[in-house]
């Protein structure tokens, strides 16, 4: 994976699930839907959660805009919201690396 300066890298961690919506446990995405304040944060949650467990994503605002249709400012606010609610965790000692969890 090519990483550019100031690009965020998110690694996905989620429960093993083979039967529920988007391969995410129904309880987990439903809890996120009721916990998160904004629709854009939930869209970003689903974008991350739809990837395989252990998968790393190199993000850019343009990639997110093309993938889920939110602007750069909205993406930054949604990212911050996922951090605040504990779905994203900054990797200690790494500048722009984060872990995403489908459950908090």
Secondary structure, 3 states (H helix, E strand, C coil): CCCCCCCEEEEEECCCCCCCHHHCCHHHHHHHHHHCCCHHHHHHHHHHHCCCCCCEEEECHHHHHHHHCCCHHHHHHHHHHHHHHCCEEECCCCCCEEEEECCC
